[in-house]
Amino acid sequence: MGVCDVLDGWDDAGPNSGRVDDVRGFVDELLESWGFDAPNWSDQMPAGYEDAAGVYTRNDDTIHLNPDIFEGDASDALNVAIHEGLHASMDQMGWNDPDLLEELMAAGAGYQALEDLVQGCQNPTESGAPSDMPSYPWVSSEG
C-alpha cells in the first residue's frame, strides 16, 4: 500500500479502524523495503507515555501509537508512525544507546521521507509506495 492510498482513503477508513491497519501496513512495507523486519504494534501507550503521540519500546520491539493520532490529520499520523519505525530500524542495526541525536535523526529523516512521498502523490502516476522511497537514510551510527 502506498502513502497516496493511505491519504486518499483516510476519511473513508474511519478513526481507529482501517486507519490503524493502513498506517501499520505502510510502515511495515517501508521498513521491509529497507531490509528490516517489521516490529510489533500496539495501540496501548506504555506507562509514562500516555500523552505522547507514539513511542518505540526496544525491550519488546513494539511501536506504540496513541489512538488519538488516528482522529486527526493523515500526514501527522504517518509522520509519527514512520518516525517510530525509524527507531525500530536503528534498534535492529544495534544502536543500543538512544539519545537526542538519534531522536533528531529519526524525526528529520521520517519527516523528509514522508514529504517526498506526499509530493509524489500529486503526480497521478505515483503511488507513494515504499518502492518509491529514497534509500535508507543511514547505515551505521559511526557513519
ZIZI-V458623 format. One record per pair of residues at least 4 apart in sequence whose ideal C-beta (glycine too) atoms are under 6 Angstrom apart, sorted by the first residue. I is the first residue (numbers start at 1). J is the second residue. D is the distance in whole Angstrom. If there is no record, write none. Layout:
i->[I;I]
j->[J;J]
d->[D;D]
//
This chain:
i->[1;1;1;2;2;2;3;3;4;4;4;4;5;6;6;7;9;10;13;13;15;15;16;16;18;19;21;23;23;24;27;27;28;29;30;31;31;31;31;33;34;36;36;39;39;39;40;40;41;42;42;43;45;45;45;45;46;46;49;53;53;53;54;54;54;55;56;56;56;56;57;58;63;69;69;70;72;78;79;79;82;82;83;83;83;86;86;86;87;90;95;98;105;106;109;117;120;120;120;121]
j->[5;25;26;127;128;129;117;128;8;121;127;128;9;22;26;74;13;74;18;19;70;71;67;70;22;70;25;77;81;41;81;85;38;130;130;36;38;85;89;130;136;89;92;61;63;88;61;62;63;62;64;67;49;50;64;66;57;64;55;66;69;80;65;80;84;64;63;84;87;88;62;91;84;77;80;77;76;114;111;114;110;114;106;107;110;106;109;110;106;95;141;102;109;110;137;128;126;128;132;128]
d->[5;5;5;4;4;4;4;4;6;4;6;4;6;5;6;5;5;4;3;5;5;5;5;5;6;4;6;6;5;5;5;4;4;4;4;4;6;5;6;4;4;5;5;5;5;4;6;4;5;5;5;5;5;5;5;6;6;6;5;5;5;5;5;4;5;5;5;4;4;5;5;5;4;5;6;6;5;6;6;5;4;6;5;6;4;4;6;5;5;4;5;5;6;6;4;4;4;5;6;5]
//
